[in-house]
């Protein structure tokens, strides 16, 4: 039976009502589930979206000298950062306006800010400007911002959504007594992606994407102690990235303090004397090249004789270590590597390699006296010594007749040592092709550790080179194809010398001839050393034969001054140095200071109270001016100075070396005044700081400054 129109209308109404009721029932059921059954879960998710975890970089540990004077400290810096998550929620137009507003505030170009906000892995990222930290961490875009600007951004947060102003710690250089010490201290730079990945794989939580790590000097060598442990701050933010509430705080742990063996007073004197010596040399006329000395670089080392600890070490040219703080510009970086600027980043003390000249002779004397020669030996110090068709001459062709090793050291007689080198070559190695021929002088150099790194606690140390038979053979094998090709097809503009040299090298460049042997005996030819290697060798002569591993680190203490690690002196080797030989050479080197080549620079010095042994050197380098050397030591210290292309040893470096000795021992005129010595109680042998019984080394307040 067909339904009436009225019945059909009522049926539709019932269906609609049922649908509406079912929809409401579904809605209420969903609301009940969201708010009651799963309420806590969704509340937690909502909260997690508004909670951000900010990494708090720890204060990096201080670096202090042996007396506790800060060499590297920290200072506060206002840092402006941008939260990219909040920035991404803004429209393109609002992003542009915000970045322009920030750029005006911090005096930057908007495009520079955008470059800093890019991840370093992005294709269009620019090296040294991109962000290599966590994608969830606000990205620092400006440091050392004026306090007024930082407070403006904090107070007008609604105008700077997602922009944070925070105070962070950055490196500072107090420069006690005006010290520079850039090559000793080193510098920091942001951690790389590879380093971060390596740290994460090793579960090293002391670094993160925003960490600064040591790149040179003790900053790198002791980085794991200095870096500390980062903290974390959990904050609640709104949709615009503004901090609404601070939650849990893990403050982290500040880095440990590195106590070095450096003495700031001595370091300042050494740096000043080295710089003034180079400046003076550049004003001095060289009668050989008929122009002023170039004096392109130099180095000086002060080392403890009986421990190997470094008291001072300087290199020229140098640079301002603060140039790395807040990021270095490309122009600044280019200058540090520029040969025209003298490659300031290169430490001449540990990485510079130079012919040692006559400072080599004491080691050669020891080699001779322990291999058949005696203190009674007398050889002719003639004006020249003929080897083949070449006359090897004395300095200014001086002649002293038949003398012993002691007098040969005093007057720095080349021909005396030529004869020693030639004698050993004739007896053991006249077969020029015999790579394994015995050579007592080479063996002595190796025993003193030359040709190998010293193991100092600084990165990238050079090894120097002993130019013996094995080295010459290796050099020939590496270069023979080049020179044989050059000899066969010389360029049209090639000089007669180049043509002749290429031919001779191609035929028998492997041959270790008598000329090589006599040059080796006086520290000339292809043998090169670092100033640090020479300092360690002279310390070994002074202490009776112990080769100490040079050390700058003395101790590591925490922020409260409690001892974490004591860095003890370490013996690295022993030289066969009989007491009779040591005493003989020691007396001879005193003679160099009293009446030898250094005496004219030491007139009036109280040598009866402070006995200084010394050796001067003027190393000749083909195509360059001579290298000035003075190597000296007392019962306590070694003092070495070198000036490349700087002239004669005592003539150029002598006055500066004397001034350093006067500073060390508190000497004024002919008087020794211990109270004025740079290092307290130096004559009594006491070295500060003194460790207390509980292990403390610095007062807590001093440790934090």
C-alpha positions, 0 to 999 in steps of 0.5 A: 500500500502506497504511503501518503505524502504526510507519511513519507515526510515523517519518515524522512524526518525520522531518518534525518533525525537518526543521522543527526543523532548518530553524527552527534553521538560520533562527535561526542564519542570522539571528544570523549576519547580525545579529552578523557581516554587519550587526553594525557597522550595528546597533552604531552604531544602538544607540550612537546611541540612547545618545549625547545631544548637549547644547548648551553655551551660551557665556559672553556677552561683557562690557560695560565702560566706557571705562576697562575697568570691567565694567558687565555681567559673568557669574556661575555658576548651578546649573541643574536640567534634565529630560530629557523623553525619559527622563521619557516612559519612566516610568509615569504614577505614577513621573512624578508621584513624580519631579516631586514629588521634584524640586519639593520639592528646588527649591522649586517647584510640580509643576504649574509644572515641568510647564508648563515642560516643555511645548513653546511650540507646544502648545495648553495651553502658557502663554506665558513658561513653556513651552519653545521650545528643541530637543525633544531638549535637556534643559529647564531648570526651575530656575535659581540653585539652591543648591549643596547641592541641585544636588550632592544631585541629582547624587550621588543620580542613581538617585533622579532619573532624567533630571534633570540638575544643571549650572552655567551662566553668567548675567548679573551687574551689578557696578555700579561706583560704584553705577551702574544704567544699565539703559536703556543696558545693556538685558536678555536674554530667550529666543529666540522660535520666529520668531527661531529659524526666521529664524536657521536659514533664514539658517544662523546657528549662533550661536543655538539653542533655548536661547539668550538674546538682547538685547532692549534697550540695547546688549545688543540693538544689539551682540547678534551680537558679545556672544552668542558661539558655542555648544559641544556635549557628546556624552554616553553615557546609560543607559536612565534618562537617567543620564550614563555616559560623556562623549565629544567636547567642542566648547567653543564660543567666548565672546562678544566684549567691548563697550567703551563710551564710558560712564564709570562715575564720571560715570554714577554722578554723573549718576544720583545727581544726577538722582534727588536733583533729582527728590526735591527737586522733589517737596518744592518748592511750585509757586506756580502750581498751589499744590501740590508739583511732580509731577516724574514723570520726568527725564533727563540726558545727557553727550556729547563735543562733538567726537565725539558719544560718550556719556559718561553717560546716565540716565533716571528712573524706572529699574529693576533690570536684574537683574530679567530674569535667570532670568525675570521674573514677570508682576507685575514685567513689569506694573510696568515698563509701568505708567503708575502706576509711571512706565513705568520701561522707557521711557528718557526720554533717547532715547524721552521727548519734551518741549517744549524751552522756552527751550533752543530759543532758541540754534538760533532765534538762529542761524536768525535771524542767518543769515536777515537779522538781525544782531548789531546788531539791537535789538528790544523785550523788553517785558513782553508781545507782542500777537498778535491778541486774545492777549497773549504774556507774558514770564516774570513779565512782566519787561521789559528794553527794546531789546536784542540777541540776546546779552542776549535769551539771557542773560535768556531774553526771550520777547517778543524771540523772539516778535517774530522769529517773528512777523516771519518769519511776516508776511513769508513765511507770512501765508497760513495755508493755505499749507503750503509757505510759507518759514519760516527758523526751521523750516528751522533746526530741521530743519538741526539734525536735530530731527524725526528720530532721531539714529541712536544705537546704541540701539533704539527711539529717538523722533524728536521733532516739529517742529510746522510747517505740514505737521505741523499740516495732517496733524494736522488731516486725521487729526482733523477727522472726530472734532472735526467730529462732536464739534462737531455732537453734543457730549456733554451734559457737555461744557465750553464750552471743549471745544465752542468748541475742537471747532467752531474746529478743525472749521472751520479747524484746518489754519491755521498762525497767528501764534500758532503761529509765535511759540510755535515761536520759544521752543520752546513749542506742539506741538514736542517733542524728546528730551534726546539730540537737544538734546544733539547740537544743543548739541554742534554749536553748540560744535564749529562745526556738525558733527552727530555720530551719538551713539555708546555703543559704542567698540570690540569686543574678543575674550576675550583683549583683541584688537581685533575692531572699532573703532567710530569717531565718525561725522559725520551732518550739518553745520549752516550756522554761520558762525564769526562767528555761532558765536562770537557765540552761544558768547559769549552763552551764556557770559553766561548762565552768568556773569550770566544766568539760570544765574549764581545757580547758578554762583557761585564756579565757576572759569569762567576755567579751565573755561568753561561755556556754558549755557541754561536753560528752563522749558517750559509744558505745557497741563494740567501743571506746567512742564518744567525744562531746563538745556542746557550745554557746555564745550570738551569736553562737553555736559551736559543735564538735564530734569525733567518737571513739575519747575519752572524750569530753573536753579531745579530742575536748576541745582545738579545740572548744576553738580555734574556739571561739578565731577565731570567736571573735578575741581573743589572749591570754586573750585579745579580739580584735574585729578588728581581729575577723573572721566576721566583727563587730561580737561583735556589731551584724552586719553581712555582706553583707549588702543589699543596698536600690536597692537590690544589694548585690555584686558589678557587677565585683565581682559577675562575678569573 
